[in-house]
Amino acid sequence: MSDRRIDYYLSMLLDEDRYEFYRSVADFADKEIGPKLLGWERAGGYVPDELIAQLGEMGIFGLPIPEQYGGQGGGLTELVLAGLALGYQSHSIAITPGAAVSLGANPILKNGTEAQKKEHLPDLAAGRRMVAFGLSEPGRGSDAANPQVVAEKNGDGWTLRGEKCWATNAKWASHVVVHALTDPDGRNGHRSTCFIVPMDQPNVHYSEMSGKTVWQMSSTGSVVLDQVQVTPDQILGELNEGFKVMVTTLNGGRLFIAGLALASLAFALDRVRTYVQEREQFGGPIARFQRVQDVVLEMDLVLDRNLNWLMTLLDRYDRGVLDREQPAKVKIDSSRAASHLLIEAMEICGGVAGLDEFGLSRHHNDLFVTRVGEGSNRALMTQVARSLLPDCAGILQ
Ligand SMILES: Cc1cc2nc3c(=O)[nH]c(=O)nc-3n(C[C@H](O)[C@H](O)[C@H](O)COP(=O)(O)OP(=O)(O)OC[C@H]3O[C@@H](n4cnc5c(N)ncnc54)[C@H](O)[C@@H]3O)c2cc1C
């Protein structure tokens, strides 16, 4: 048994096979990522192609995809366990297969036609290519039900016009699922359609978003659609039901993001436990100060409690019986608690925590994304409040 606190908790929560699987990914990350991470970050590049290929060979991109489509036949639980193991080192690396599967392959698996599944899933499961998730736009973030990207009817097909942004993995994506307005006069939530659009289709222009200070090694793209012709066989799901495809996809994504928040907390807890017992001030280790112990204890409590919660929800997700509010709640709580505790953790270590080699500032930075990504926490809180206050649901802001 390793001396990581998260391993201790997971060993109690998981059956032997799942725990072994988690440990195998953690061992890989310790050997192949941990020692190289700082060098990669300081060089300023993206997640290396060789690493993506290694993760592909390990089957990480195919974890919840059925064997008939080339996957491992597991569930979201396995993907989140891989996310915990990889995210302990780096969100940028963990989110690459994480988004590729939960936001890229998953909507095709859940909503695709048999032909779409056969065309895409074997390649996606092997990590040979990725699909990006095109929900967000420069003018549409939380208010995503009414996209400004429009699909105008054009004979048998449609013409797409507008811009998507914040598309994770765009650099490696062969396709992007574009959420576009198809029926402006339809009922709210029934006005849009998802289209699977090849990135190399004429008039699709991808560029990497510049100046990003979070998830630094992850690719985050903008995709401009300048009169792009699409046909009915490119529709993912039903016509005018694109928002449902996007929203149901995000339920799984939010559980993955909650896992990333806890992975950061787990890393910080181990770092802090070691450091405060070694660092001496005023004649002894700083761990003897109760104000230092309080932070360590709170980190441990949150990790223990939220891992239990997350694993319960993952089990329900994989059995198809999870309510929509639950993934939002565990993401909100885990991301808020972890990001709050990360700055506390840095503070109790002192100035050294501001050095990149200490590891905490990377996690502190990246935790920001867990608060806004896959639904901003504050917008999600409004959704959760609606289910708690049903008589006033229509007027809650
Ligand atoms: C690194 C990164 C990767 C991403 N990857 C993807 C991706 O792959 N695909 C994709 O489509 N998107 C992606 N996103 C976008 C992400 O989903 C959006 O940032 C998120 O949905 C919030 O939208 P916004 O940033 O436009 O904020 P806005 O919608 O402009 O909201 C700003 C703030 O206003 C407040 N607010 C808004 N609405 C409400 C409300 N109803 N109630 C209370 N407060 C509210 C909240 O505080 C919110 O944070 C990514 C974002 C980042 C940072």
Ligand as a Chemical Component Dictionary entry (heavy atoms), coordinates in Angstrom:
data_LIG
# 
_chem_comp.id                   LIG 
_chem_comp.type                 NON-POLYMER 
_chem_comp.pdbx_formal_charge   0 
_chem_comp.three_letter_code    LIG 
# 
loop_
_chem_comp_atom.comp_id 
_chem_comp_atom.atom_id 
_chem_comp_atom.alt_atom_id 
_chem_comp_atom.type_symbol 
_chem_comp_atom.charge 
_chem_comp_atom.model_Cartn_x 
_chem_comp_atom.model_Cartn_y 
_chem_comp_atom.model_Cartn_z 
_chem_comp_atom.pdbx_ordinal 
LIG C1  C1  C 0 -9.955  25.509 -19.865 1  
LIG C2  C2  C 0 -11.382 25.452 -20.296 2  
LIG C3  C3  C 0 -11.815 24.398 -21.098 3  
LIG C4  C4  C 0 -13.131 24.376 -21.581 4  
LIG N1  N1  N 0 -13.528 23.348 -22.416 5  
LIG C5  C5  C 0 -14.749 23.429 -23.034 6  
LIG C6  C6  C 0 -15.115 22.480 -24.051 7  
LIG O1  O1  O 0 -14.397 21.517 -24.345 8  
LIG N2  N2  N 0 -16.278 22.685 -24.708 9  
LIG C7  C7  C 0 -17.129 23.718 -24.406 10 
LIG O2  O2  O 0 -18.179 23.832 -25.059 11 
LIG N3  N3  N 0 -16.830 24.616 -23.426 12 
LIG C8  C8  C 0 -15.647 24.496 -22.741 13 
LIG N4  N4  N 0 -15.307 25.417 -21.765 14 
LIG C9  C9  C 0 -16.211 26.527 -21.500 15 
LIG C10 C10 C 0 -16.942 26.419 -20.172 16 
LIG O3  O3  O 0 -17.885 25.401 -20.248 17 
LIG C11 C11 C 0 -17.543 27.805 -19.878 18 
LIG O4  O4  O 0 -16.478 28.623 -19.442 19 
LIG C12 C12 C 0 -18.661 27.760 -18.857 20 
LIG O5  O5  O 0 -19.785 27.146 -19.385 21 
LIG C13 C13 C 0 -19.061 29.177 -18.370 22 
LIG O6  O6  O 0 -19.310 30.009 -19.458 23 
LIG P1  P1  P 0 -18.587 31.429 -19.544 24 
LIG O7  O7  O 0 -17.150 31.230 -19.252 25 
LIG O8  O8  O 0 -18.943 32.032 -20.848 26 
LIG O9  O9  O 0 -19.201 32.276 -18.361 27 
LIG P2  P2  P 0 -20.562 33.153 -18.398 28 
LIG O10 O10 O 0 -21.692 32.340 -18.872 29 
LIG O11 O11 O 0 -20.277 34.434 -19.084 30 
LIG O12 O12 O 0 -20.777 33.408 -16.850 31 
LIG C14 C14 C 0 -19.883 34.239 -16.107 32 
LIG C15 C15 C 0 -20.280 34.169 -14.663 33 
LIG O13 O13 O 0 -21.588 34.767 -14.495 34 
LIG C16 C16 C 0 -22.268 34.107 -13.438 35 
LIG N5  N5  N 0 -23.510 33.509 -13.949 36 
LIG C17 C17 C 0 -23.812 33.211 -15.238 37 
LIG N6  N6  N 0 -25.036 32.668 -15.309 38 
LIG C18 C18 C 0 -25.521 32.599 -14.053 39 
LIG C19 C19 C 0 -26.729 32.115 -13.477 40 
LIG N7  N7  N 0 -27.711 31.576 -14.218 41 
LIG N8  N8  N 0 -26.881 32.195 -12.126 42 
LIG C20 C20 C 0 -25.889 32.725 -11.362 43 
LIG N9  N9  N 0 -24.727 33.196 -11.854 44 
LIG C21 C21 C 0 -24.540 33.134 -13.171 45 
LIG C22 C22 C 0 -21.322 33.016 -12.915 46 
LIG O14 O14 O 0 -20.571 33.525 -11.847 47 
LIG C23 C23 C 0 -20.421 32.762 -14.100 48 
LIG O15 O15 O 0 -19.166 32.199 -13.745 49 
LIG C24 C24 C 0 -14.017 25.413 -21.229 50 
LIG C25 C25 C 0 -13.598 26.443 -20.362 51 
LIG C26 C26 C 0 -12.298 26.470 -19.909 52 
LIG C27 C27 C 0 -11.882 27.608 -19.020 53 
# 
loop_
_chem_comp_bond.comp_id 
_chem_comp_bond.atom_id_1 
_chem_comp_bond.atom_id_2 
_chem_comp_bond.value_order 
_chem_comp_bond.pdbx_ordinal 
LIG C1  C2  SING 1  
LIG C2  C3  SING 2  
LIG C2  C26 DOUB 3  
LIG C3  C4  DOUB 4  
LIG C4  N1  SING 5  
LIG C4  C24 SING 6  
LIG N1  C5  DOUB 7  
LIG C5  C6  SING 8  
LIG C5  C8  SING 9  
LIG C6  O1  DOUB 10 
LIG C6  N2  SING 11 
LIG N2  C7  SING 12 
LIG C7  O2  DOUB 13 
LIG C7  N3  SING 14 
LIG N3  C8  DOUB 15 
LIG C8  N4  SING 16 
LIG N4  C9  SING 17 
LIG N4  C24 SING 18 
LIG C9  C10 SING 19 
LIG C10 O3  SING 20 
LIG C10 C11 SING 21 
LIG C11 O4  SING 22 
LIG C11 C12 SING 23 
LIG C12 O5  SING 24 
LIG C12 C13 SING 25 
LIG C13 O6  SING 26 
LIG O6  P1  SING 27 
LIG P1  O7  DOUB 28 
LIG P1  O8  SING 29 
LIG P1  O9  SING 30 
LIG O9  P2  SING 31 
LIG P2  O10 DOUB 32 
LIG P2  O11 SING 33 
LIG P2  O12 SING 34 
LIG O12 C14 SING 35 
LIG C14 C15 SING 36 
LIG C15 O13 SING 37 
LIG C15 C23 SING 38 
LIG O13 C16 SING 39 
LIG C16 N5  SING 40 
LIG C16 C22 SING 41 
LIG N5  C17 SING 42 
LIG N5  C21 SING 43 
LIG C17 N6  DOUB 44 
LIG N6  C18 SING 45 
LIG C18 C19 SING 46 
LIG C18 C21 DOUB 47 
LIG C19 N7  SING 48 
LIG C19 N8  DOUB 49 
LIG N8  C20 SING 50 
LIG C20 N9  DOUB 51 
LIG N9  C21 SING 52 
LIG C22 O14 SING 53 
LIG C22 C23 SING 54 
LIG C23 O15 SING 55 
LIG C24 C25 DOUB 56 
LIG C25 C26 SING 57 
LIG C26 C27 SING 58 
# 
